[in-house]
Amino acid sequence: PPTVPPPPGPPARGSLSLHRAYLRSPLGLLRLGQLVLGAAFWVTVAAQKYEGAAHFALFAAVLVWLLTLALFGLSLLGRWELVPWLGSRWLLTNLVHDLALGVGLYAAATGIMGHKAKQRSFCNLPGYSQHCLYSAYLSASICGGITACLYLFSGLYCLSRRCQDQRDII
């Protein structure tokens, strides 16, 4: 009997490699800063005994951090086209993520942690013997404020590229 060639397999995708131009771009560097400071924010809050509105601040920080990690990973590998519907609008996706989620949620989380630090400001006095959360809340609010600014800068970067009729993130 004649041999039948095997059916063709799925089209081969290119090998995974780092998109180094993205890593050196302003957006790539801002994403690295957002990931580092965002992790510092939520680790600082999560390592303490937190209560009340700090639950929302921690939720917001972790949510935005995970979404930022996904955006960074897909952009670094150059695989954003794998995301249905959003991949063809990657610059707009980054813009909305940065300005709506990043700035909005981190500003709210920063305000919450700043308010909690102000409520605990009495316990940073010399001689206070109880466990004090003031420095943790203050550290978290500072990290959150800087992170919100980084999201604002990356959002403005994406907006300027969009206004210049460019469709790519770098």
C-alpha positions in Angstrom: 0.0 0.0 0.0 1.2 3.5 -0.7 2.3 5.5 2.3 0.3 8.6 3.0 2.2 11.6 4.3 1.2 12.7 7.8 -1.2 15.6 8.0 0.5 18.9 8.4 0.9 20.0 12.0 -0.1 23.4 13.4 2.0 26.3 12.2 5.2 26.6 14.1 5.4 29.7 16.3 8.6 31.5 16.6 10.9 30.6 19.5 10.4 32.5 22.7 13.0 35.3 23.0 13.1 38.5 25.0 12.0 41.7 23.3 15.1 43.6 24.4 14.0 46.8 22.8 11.0 46.8 25.1 13.1 46.2 28.1 15.3 49.3 27.3 12.3 51.5 26.4 10.8 54.0 28.9 7.7 51.9 29.3 9.8 48.8 30.1 11.8 50.6 32.7 8.7 52.1 34.2 7.1 48.7 34.4 10.1 47.3 36.3 9.8 50.1 38.8 6.0 49.6 39.1 6.6 45.9 39.8 9.3 46.5 42.4 7.6 49.3 44.3 4.2 47.6 44.0 5.6 44.5 45.5 7.1 46.5 48.3 3.7 48.1 49.0 1.7 44.9 49.3 4.5 43.0 51.1 4.7 45.8 53.6 1.0 45.7 54.2 0.6 41.9 54.1 3.5 41.4 56.6 1.6 43.3 59.3 -1.6 42.8 61.2 -3.9 44.9 59.1 -7.6 45.6 59.5 -10.5 47.5 58.0 -9.8 49.4 54.8 -6.3 48.0 54.6 -8.0 44.9 53.2 -9.1 46.9 50.1 -5.7 48.6 49.8 -4.0 45.2 49.8 -6.5 43.8 47.3 -6.1 46.8 45.0 -2.3 46.6 45.1 -2.1 42.9 44.5 -4.7 43.1 41.6 -2.8 45.9 39.8 0.5 44.2 40.5 -0.6 40.9 38.9 -2.1 42.7 35.9 1.1 44.7 35.5 3.1 41.5 35.7 1.0 40.0 32.9 1.4 43.1 30.7 5.1 43.1 31.4 5.6 39.4 30.6 3.5 39.5 27.4 5.3 42.7 26.2 8.7 41.4 27.1 8.1 38.2 25.2 6.4 40.1 22.3 3.4 37.9 22.6 0.6 40.4 23.2 -1.1 39.2 20.0 -2.1 36.0 21.9 -4.5 38.0 24.0 -7.9 38.0 22.3 -9.3 41.4 21.3 -6.8 43.3 23.5 -3.7 42.2 21.6 -4.6 44.2 18.5 -5.1 47.3 20.8 -2.0 46.8 23.0 -1.1 50.4 23.3 -4.7 51.3 24.3 -4.7 48.4 26.7 -1.6 49.7 28.4 -2.9 53.2 28.5 -6.2 52.2 30.2 -4.4 49.9 32.6 -2.0 52.6 33.7 -4.4 55.5 34.0 -7.6 53.9 35.2 -6.3 50.9 37.2 -2.8 51.9 38.1 -3.2 55.5 39.1 -6.8 55.1 40.4 -6.3 52.1 42.6 -2.9 53.0 43.8 -4.0 56.5 44.7 -6.9 55.1 46.7 -4.6 52.6 48.4 -2.1 55.3 49.2 -4.8 57.5 50.7 -6.1 54.6 52.9 -2.6 53.7 54.1 -1.8 57.4 54.7 -5.0 57.8 56.8 -4.1 54.7 58.8 -0.6 56.0 59.4 -2.1 59.3 60.6 -4.4 57.4 63.0 -1.4 55.5 64.4 0.9 58.6 64.7 0.6 58.5 68.5 2.6 55.3 68.8 5.8 56.5 67.3 6.6 58.4 70.5 9.6 57.4 72.6 8.6 55.0 75.4 5.6 53.6 73.7 5.8 49.9 74.4 3.0 48.3 72.3 3.5 47.0 68.7 3.2 50.0 66.4 2.0 49.9 62.8 2.8 53.5 62.1 6.1 53.0 60.3 4.7 50.1 58.2 1.6 52.1 57.1 3.8 55.2 56.4 6.2 53.1 54.3 3.3 51.5 52.4 1.8 54.9 51.7 5.1 56.3 50.4 5.7 53.2 48.2 2.1 53.5 46.9 2.4 57.2 46.1 5.6 56.7 44.2 4.0 53.7 42.4 1.0 55.8 41.5 3.3 58.4 40.0 5.1 55.7 37.9 1.7 54.6 36.6 0.9 58.2 35.7 4.2 58.6 33.8 3.7 55.3 31.9 0.1 56.3 31.1 1.3 59.7 29.8 4.0 57.9 27.7 1.3 55.7 26.2 -1.0 58.6 25.6 1.7 60.6 23.9 2.5 57.6 21.6 -1.3 57.3 20.9 -1.5 61.0 20.1 1.4 60.7 17.6 -0.7 58.0 15.8 1.7 55.2 16.8 0.3 51.8 17.5 3.2 50.1 19.1 4.3 50.4 22.8 8.0 51.2 21.8 
